[in-house]
Amino acid sequence: MLVTKYVITSSESNILPSDIAMKIYGSKYDVTVKETCMGVTINGEEEVIDELVKEIRALDPAGIFIKDRGFPPGDPRRCRGRRGGGARPGFYMIESESKILPMISRALTSEGEIPVLAEKKRPLSPGRLQEIIKEDLS
């Protein structure tokens, strides 16, 4: 399945969007890359993108952020050139999010280790819920 992700750098990171783009161009991965003012947009097979994202984040774990994008680069539904110019839908949200990235980067580096998200717990099955209710009523 094809996926598209933003790779956004914090303004305090020593890694520039062009550094990320050059790393991708020099890699073995077959992906589409578009450099932007805040990072790069990458499009390709999900497994390939996941591996590539791991390598990119290793460059600066606290200063590089990944965000899913719903449309590939150049998609006519989002392309400014086909819509008559102006800001791309979603640009202002990414712009506002990027303003807080330096604070998040500092917080991550002050902790010493970047936290790993815990696995999601499975929801309680209806049968188990009924058992709990019966136990509580008796």
For each residue, the residues with C-beta under 8 A, 3 or more apart:
1: 45 46
2: 43 44 45 46 72
3: 43 44 45 46 49 68
4: 41 42 43 68 69 70 71 72 73
5: 41 42 49 53 66 67 68 69
6: 36 38 39 40 41 66 67 68 69 94
7: 20 39 40 41 42 53 56 64 65 66
8: 38 39 64 65 66 67 94 97 98 101
9: 13 15 16 17 20 38 39 60 63 64 65 101
10: 13 62 63 64 65 98 101 102 104 105
11: 98 101 102
12: 63 102 105 106
13: 9 10 60 63 64 105
14: 60 63
15: 9 19 20 59 60 63 64
16: 9 19 20
17: 9 20 21 35 36 37 38 39 40
18: 21 22 35
19: 15 16 22 23 59
20: 7 9 15 16 17 23 24 39 40 56 59 64
21: 17 18 24 25 33 35 40
22: 18 19 25 26
23: 19 20 26 27 55 56 59
24: 20 21 27 29 31 33 40 42 52 56
25: 21 22 33
26: 22 23
27: 23 24 52 55
28:
29: 24 44 48 51 52
30: 44 45 48
31: 24 42 43 44 48 49 52
32: 42 43 44 72 73
33: 21 24 25 40 41 42
34: 40 41 42 73 74
35: 17 18 21 40
36: 6 17 39 40 41
37: 17
38: 6 8 9 17 94 95 98
39: 6 7 8 9 17 20 36 64
40: 6 7 17 20 21 24 33 34 35 36
41: 4 5 6 7 33 34 36 69 73
42: 4 5 7 24 31 32 33 34 49 52 53
43: 2 3 4 31 32 49 72 73
44: 2 3 29 30 31 32 48 49 52
45: 1 2 3 30 48 49
46: 1 2 3 49 50
47: 50 51
48: 29 30 31 44 45 51 52
49: 3 5 31 42 43 44 45 46 52 53
50: 46 47 53 54
51: 29 47 48 54 55
52: 24 27 29 31 42 44 48 49 55 56
53: 5 7 42 49 50 56 57 66
54: 50 51 57 58
55: 23 27 51 52 58 59
56: 7 20 23 24 52 53 59 64
57: 53 54 60 61 64 66
58: 54 55 61
59: 15 19 20 23 55 56 64
60: 9 13 14 15 57 63 64
61: 57 58 64 108 114
62: 10 105 108 109 114
63: 9 10 12 13 14 15 60 101 105
64: 7 8 9 10 13 15 20 39 56 57 59 60 61
65: 7 8 9 10 101 104
66: 5 6 7 8 53 57
67: 5 6 8 94 97
68: 3 4 5 6
69: 4 5 6 41 72
70: 4
71: 4 75 77 78
72: 2 4 32 43 69 75
73: 4 32 34 41 43
74: 34 79
75: 71 72 78 79
76: 79 82
77: 71
78: 71 75 83 88 89 90
79: 74 75 76 82 83 88
80: 83 84 85 86 87 88
81: 85
82: 76 79
83: 78 79 80 86
84: 80
85: 80 81
86: 80 83
87: 80 91 92
88: 78 79 80 91
89: 78
90: 78 93 94
91: 87 88 94 95
92: 87 95 96
93: 90 96 97
94: 6 8 38 67 90 91 97 98
95: 38 91 92 98 99
96: 92 93 99 100
97: 8 67 93 94 100 101
98: 8 10 11 38 94 95 101
99: 95 96 102
100: 96 97 103 104
101: 8 9 10 11 63 65 97 98 104 105
102: 10 11 12 99 105 106
103: 100 106 107
104: 10 65 100 101 107 108
105: 10 12 13 62 63 101 102 108 109
106: 12 102 103 109 110
107: 103 104 110 111
108: 61 62 104 105 111 114
109: 62 105 106 112
110: 106 107
111: 107 108 114 115
112: 109
113:
114: 61 62 108 111
115: 111
116:
117:
118:
119:
120:
121:
122:
123:
124: 128 129
125: 128 129
126: 129 130
127: 130 131
128: 124 125 131 132
129: 124 125 126 132 133
130: 126 127 133 134
131: 127 128 134 135
132: 128 129 135 136
133: 129 130 136 137
134: 130 131 137 138
135: 131 132 138
136: 132 133
137: 133 134
138: 134 135
